[in-house]
Amino acid sequence: MSFPSREDPDGPGLLDDPDSASPARARIAAAVKGRNISETTFLATDYLNHLNEMIMLLELVPDMPDCLEDARDWQPKSYPEHFQDSGFSDAALAIQAYEHAPACYRRPFDETIAHFNAVAAEGLARIEAAVEAGDSDRLGEVAAQVCTQLRRLTDTANGIIHGSGSTVDQAEIDGFFAG
């Protein structure tokens, strides 16, 4: 099934359609019913697998420093990129649904993912510095702190996917980088 793409000069799919019963949205809502895509937000938790991969790699570094190379190889992926590369059975539908996701969910979701990617990059640099310094105690502390921050952002993204209004406020984000 193919859905029309919504375009907005400020970004694709971000038009806030006040008519939740629009034909495109109604078709997507019907198509995602019973699938692993939220009927409310049009987002899928499968995307979180990409984020959890980075958390897992960083958690392993203190005990297995060779995992640092794998963590360096991890790259942020947009929501569509993740599904294009995944084996998710409804990947095309997930991408189309994302393009039509209500802005009240998609904007905070995208912002949360951007924050995750920034914290992951900064955290990786801190972990690399601890590895290079040969300070195993500091490495364990930094890795735990970074992974806690990344889990918080992943939990926030998960909440948004499930329709929660919960987001991470700017003060908390700033605190992630004060580390």
C-alpha positions in Angstrom: 0.0 0.0 0.0 1.4 3.4 -0.9 0.5 6.7 0.9 0.8 10.2 -0.4 3.8 12.1 1.0 3.1 15.3 2.8 5.6 18.1 2.1 6.2 21.2 4.2 8.7 24.0 3.3 10.1 23.5 6.9 10.5 19.8 6.5 8.8 16.7 5.1 5.8 15.3 7.0 5.8 18.0 9.6 2.6 19.7 8.6 0.2 19.5 11.5 -3.0 18.3 10.0 -5.8 19.5 12.3 -8.1 17.0 10.7 -7.0 13.7 12.2 -9.6 12.0 9.9 -7.8 13.2 6.7 -7.9 10.5 4.0 -4.1 9.9 4.2 -4.1 9.7 7.9 -7.1 7.4 7.9 -5.5 5.0 5.4 -2.3 4.9 7.5 -4.2 4.4 10.7 -6.0 1.4 9.1 -2.8 0.0 7.7 -0.9 0.1 11.0 -3.7 -1.4 13.0 -2.4 -4.7 14.6 1.2 -4.0 13.5 4.1 -2.9 15.6 3.5 0.8 14.7 1.5 3.0 17.0 -2.0 3.9 15.7 -1.8 7.2 17.6 1.7 8.4 16.9 2.5 6.5 13.7 5.9 5.6 15.2 7.4 2.2 15.8 9.6 1.0 18.7 11.8 -1.0 16.3 13.8 2.2 15.8 14.9 2.0 19.4 16.9 -1.1 18.5 19.4 1.2 16.8 19.8 3.3 19.9 20.0 0.3 22.2 22.8 -1.0 20.1 25.0 2.0 21.0 24.1 1.7 24.7 25.0 -2.0 24.7 28.4 -1.3 23.0 29.3 1.5 25.4 28.3 -0.7 28.4 30.7 -3.4 27.2 33.7 -1.1 26.9 34.8 -1.1 30.5 35.0 -5.0 30.6 35.9 -5.4 26.9 37.8 -2.4 25.6 37.9 -4.0 22.1 34.2 -3.0 21.9 35.3 0.6 21.6 36.0 0.1 18.0 32.5 -1.2 17.4 31.1 1.8 19.3 33.2 4.1 17.0 31.7 2.4 14.0 28.1 3.0 15.2 26.6 5.9 13.3 23.4 7.8 13.9 20.6 6.9 11.5 17.5 8.8 10.7 14.2 7.0 11.3 13.8 6.2 7.5 17.4 5.1 7.2 17.0 2.7 10.1 13.9 1.1 8.5 15.5 1.0 5.0 18.4 -1.0 6.5 16.3 -3.2 8.8 14.6 -6.5 8.4 11.5 -5.1 9.9 8.6 -6.7 8.1 6.6 -3.4 7.9 9.6 -1.2 7.1 8.0 0.6 4.1 4.8 1.2 6.1 6.9 2.5 9.1 8.6 5.0 6.9 5.3 6.2 5.3 3.6 6.4 8.7 6.5 8.4 10.0 6.1 10.9 7.2 2.5 11.4 8.3 3.1 11.3 12.1 1.3 14.1 13.9 3.8 16.9 14.5 2.9 16.9 18.3 4.7 13.5 18.4 7.2 13.7 15.5 8.9 17.0 16.5 9.7 15.9 20.1 10.7 12.5 18.9 13.1 13.9 16.3 14.5 16.3 18.9 15.0 13.5 21.4 16.9 11.5 18.8 19.0 14.5 18.0 19.9 14.8 21.7 20.6 11.1 21.9 23.0 11.4 19.0 24.8 14.4 20.5 25.1 12.7 23.9 26.4 9.5 22.3 29.1 11.4 20.4 30.2 13.4 23.4 30.0 10.4 25.6 32.0 8.3 23.2 34.7 11.0 23.3 34.8 10.9 27.1 35.0 7.1 27.1 37.8 7.1 24.6 39.7 9.6 26.8 39.3 7.3 29.8 40.5 4.3 27.8 43.5 6.3 26.5 44.3 7.4 30.1 44.3 3.8 31.2 42.0 4.7 34.1 39.7 1.7 34.5 37.8 3.2 37.5 37.2 6.4 35.6 36.2 4.4 32.5 33.6 2.5 34.4 32.2 5.7 35.9 32.0 7.6 32.6 30.5 4.6 30.7 27.8 4.2 33.4 27.0 7.9 33.4 26.8 8.1 29.6 24.7 4.9 29.3 22.3 6.3 32.0 21.9 9.5 30.0 21.4 7.5 26.8 18.8 5.2 28.5 16.9 8.3 29.7 16.7 9.6 26.2 15.7 6.2 24.8 13.0 6.0 27.5 11.8 9.4 26.5 11.7 8.4 22.8 9.8 5.2 23.8 7.3 7.3 25.7 6.7 9.5 22.7 6.3 6.5 20.4 3.6 5.3 22.8 1.8 8.7 22.9 3.3 10.1 26.1 3.8 13.9 26.3 7.0 13.3 28.3 10.1 15.0 27.0 13.5 15.8 28.3 13.8 19.5 29.2 16.7 21.7 28.2 18.2 21.9 31.8 18.4 18.1 31.9 20.1 18.0 28.4 22.6 20.7 29.5 23.3 18.5 32.5 24.2 15.6 30.2 27.0 17.6 28.8 28.3 19.0 32.1 29.4 15.4 33.0 
